[in-house]
Amino acid sequence: MGLIGFLIVGLIAGFIARAVVPGDDSMGILGTLVLGIVGSFVGGLLGSLLTGDGIDFSAAGIIGSIIGAIIALIAYNAISGRKRV
């Protein structure tokens, strides 16, 4: 996947994760993009563990990126202890 495609998938995954996870997530486009990129790697890691390929730190597709971004956003909110509205 090219860099532009990777960034677009990351932005879409971050936006969907922010829409799915309840509460106020006040982050801009850059924060949403970073969330999606982190989610892509989390999704790729989980996918490689589920398929039995061992630990492979690689990017996932759009579905894996969305699932990974949701997990990353929930973990970030739990660790940072932000108040949920």
C-alpha positions as CSV (number, residue, x, y, z in Angstrom):
1,M,0.0,0.0,0.0
2,G,1.4,3.4,-0.9
3,L,1.9,6.1,1.6
4,I,-1.1,8.2,0.5
5,G,-3.3,5.1,0.7
6,F,-2.0,4.2,4.1
7,L,-2.7,7.8,5.4
8,I,-6.2,7.7,3.9
9,V,-7.0,4.4,5.5
10,G,-5.6,5.6,8.8
11,L,-7.8,8.8,8.6
12,I,-10.9,6.8,7.8
13,A,-10.2,4.2,10.5
14,G,-9.6,6.9,13.1
15,F,-12.8,8.8,12.2
16,I,-14.9,5.6,12.4
17,A,-13.3,4.7,15.8
18,R,-14.0,8.1,17.2
19,A,-17.7,7.8,16.0
20,V,-18.1,4.3,17.5
21,V,-16.5,4.8,20.9
22,P,-18.9,6.9,23.1
23,G,-17.8,10.1,24.8
24,D,-16.1,13.3,23.7
25,D,-12.8,12.7,21.9
26,S,-11.6,16.2,21.2
27,M,-8.8,15.7,18.8
28,G,-8.2,17.2,15.4
29,I,-7.5,15.7,12.1
30,L,-3.9,15.0,12.9
31,G,-4.9,13.2,16.1
32,T,-7.5,11.2,14.2
33,L,-4.9,10.3,11.6
34,V,-2.4,9.1,14.3
35,L,-5.2,7.1,16.0
36,G,-5.9,5.4,12.7
37,I,-2.3,4.6,11.9
38,V,-1.8,3.2,15.4
39,G,-5.0,1.2,15.0
40,S,-3.7,-0.2,11.7
41,F,-0.6,-1.6,13.4
42,V,-2.6,-2.9,16.4
43,G,-5.0,-4.5,14.0
44,G,-2.2,-6.1,12.1
45,L,-0.6,-7.4,15.3
46,L,-3.9,-8.9,16.4
47,G,-4.5,-10.4,13.0
48,S,-1.1,-12.1,13.0
49,L,-1.6,-13.4,16.5
50,L,-5.1,-14.8,15.6
51,T,-3.9,-16.5,12.4
52,G,-1.0,-18.2,14.3
53,D,1.7,-16.5,12.3
54,G,3.4,-15.3,15.4
55,I,4.1,-11.7,16.3
56,D,4.2,-9.6,13.1
57,F,4.2,-5.8,13.5
58,S,2.6,-4.8,10.1
59,A,-0.2,-2.7,8.9
60,A,-3.7,-4.1,8.5
61,G,-6.5,-3.5,6.0
62,I,-9.4,-1.2,6.6
63,I,-11.4,-3.6,8.9
64,G,-8.4,-4.5,10.9
65,S,-7.4,-0.8,11.1
66,I,-10.9,0.2,12.4
67,I,-10.9,-2.6,15.0
68,G,-7.4,-1.7,16.1
69,A,-8.2,2.0,16.3
70,I,-11.2,1.3,18.5
71,I,-9.0,-0.8,20.8
72,A,-6.3,1.9,20.8
73,L,-8.9,4.6,21.6
74,I,-10.4,2.7,24.5
75,A,-7.0,1.9,25.9
76,Y,-5.9,5.6,25.6
77,N,-9.0,6.7,27.4
78,A,-8.5,4.2,30.1
79,I,-4.9,5.0,30.6
80,S,-5.2,8.8,30.5
81,G,-8.2,8.7,32.9
82,R,-10.1,11.3,30.9
83,K,-13.6,12.1,32.1
84,R,-16.2,10.7,29.8
85,V,-19.2,12.9,28.9
